Amino acid sequence: MKKKKRAQVPFRLNILFFVVFLLFSALILRLGVVQIVYGEYYRKEAERTEDEIVSTPVPRGKIYDRFHRVIVDNIPRNAITYTRSKTTKPEDTLEVARKLAKYINKPVDKVTERDMKDYWILTRKEKAEKKVSKKERERLEKQGLSQKEIDKKIYELTLKRITPDDLREITKKELEIIAIKHEMDSGYALTPQMVKNEGVTNREYAVVSEHLEELPGVNTTVDWKRHYVYGNTFRSVLGNVTKDDEGVPRERLDYFLARDYSRNERVGKSYLEAQFEGVLHGKKAKIKNVVDKSGNVTSIEQIYDGERGKDLVLTIDIELQKQVEKIIEEEIMATKRKGNSPLLDRAFVVMMDPKTGEVLSMAGKLLAKDESGKRQFVDFAIGNITSAYAMGSAVKGATVLTGFQTGVLRPNTYIHDEPLYIKGTPVKKSWQTMGTINELTALQRSSNVYMFKTVIAIGGGKYRPHRSLSINPEAFTTIRKYFSQFGLGMKTGIDLPNELSGFQGKETRAGLLLDLSIGQYDMYTPLQMAQYVSTIANGGYRMKPQIVKEIRKPTDNAKELGPIVQHFEPVVLNRIDMKTEYIKRVQEGFRRVMQEPKGTAYAFFADAPYKPAGKTGTAEAFYDGPIQSRRNDPTYNLTLVGYAPYNDPEVAFAVVVPWATQGQSDGINNRIGRRILDTYFKLKAERAKGNVANNTTSGDIETNTGENE
């Protein structure tokens, strides 16, 4: 039995050795298959890479005036960028920031307390670990959290416990490192992020270029800066572009991301820059980053150079715009020096081609105080479409035409101008009693009573001295309907955002209907007034005001514009539903205002060689400007609308001066009107003689070296 048991032991070992032999044989066979049969496949898989396509911004399109003078340009500037890979760690970024800080100076004004705390934790790890005790860490581990969640909570606790004394350990040089790292961290993987593009000196640019090998991810390149050539001229209408640290506006993030924008991209954020963002933005350059399995970039290839944004050609004459703005400023200051205009702080001018709707100048100036309390003018051209005022007698042309259309007036209808005594209402009268007059004289001398009696008839009322006046409230709707045909009280359709339609009074008392007829109830924008007078000037066609004339392809030739992509043709919004005979009567009344004795603007325009026509306006108003203590103080708005020459109009205009005076008018509206027309025809004559260059900026342009973004 003992011999039999001893014989069984070698047999079992043999079985075990045989099994081991089979396993090793299978392993060797499998290794052979992997190396010989699938070796090439696995080698390629180990070397597998991915192509990551990244888009980089290109310069925006330029903006020109109607004579191809550059208004908005791009200035190239040195820039230093950083691109991190998908596997870049905070420690890696910090090391690059430390090295880069040796070669460039970086302002530290954007460094936040959080940036400093993050840096403190990263560079003082032993101290940071002591901020959270061992027991606190153990409690977190017992909560069943993942390691990632535990690390996050520990980090948050550490941040809270960093004291001001801890942060005072950070030196000035370290602050500069933090500022650089802040810019590096604000970008996205594989997307170049601006580290410095303001004030990069030639020396900084050269030194960084020489040390790129020791600065992984850093590159030197050329960036662009938006440059508004004429400084603050027309500035509020041109709009703004976001800065590098703003990127895409948060409220429109989804919109831009869906259109292949990156979050940190500069975009137009107001008015023309925003309205035509899709045109000005351009086609971004495409860069292919070849990335290995570890996420490291192995090579970079430029696959598309990109294309600068398309250019805009505006209808604006920038030289005319510049001089009109200067006239407004001079006349505001001249009026304020007389002492009767403590509330005067703004004025507006719109000049346009009445036949096409092209806006030649849209100027507005606001007298404000800077941080030191010093008064200065700021551009408020956009106020021509975003603010509305009572316009006074300038609207009387629309009132007469409404009277014609409703049948209560006929050409050469005579009405007796006399003070109106309506029960419960202060006396209603003209600025002087004129006796029996027709519509031409009523416009020429600006009769209120003629307009009052016209709208009383429209409302089905009958005037009886010292008795109550009853009218049909539907008269308000009727008058506004006909006024709207000229653009009064409705949006003009201009190619700019945020246009105001004006304000309509809500009450329908009889006395307010009379106020409506002379422009002292509803409120209109300056641009609506320009559209209104243009409609009368051109014989009854309401033209859509137009700021952009053409879109053109970009070109590298600074002396030439690219081919036209789109030309914007004049648009007729509506033809006034009135006989030509009626419009001609109002045109004649407007001519008499400026060219016949007793005309309300005759003293200012009698000798004008270009023979203008127009209508003055004075509206009793209440102040609602920025001076809180003067709110609701009675004041006067002064206005003037017109066109020239009266028999073949080539320019129409509106002048609006809100809160112009507390007492007697000094004629600021008429002075501005005369000076802007003189300027327009002077520039026209100079161009005819070849004295004004049409495709270059004039020599005395003031370049704004301040805010250009």
Summary of the structure (lengths in Angstrom):
residues: 709
radius of gyration: 37.5
end to end distance: 103.6
largest distance: 154.3
contacts: 2276
relative contact order: 0.11
helix: 39%
strand: 21%
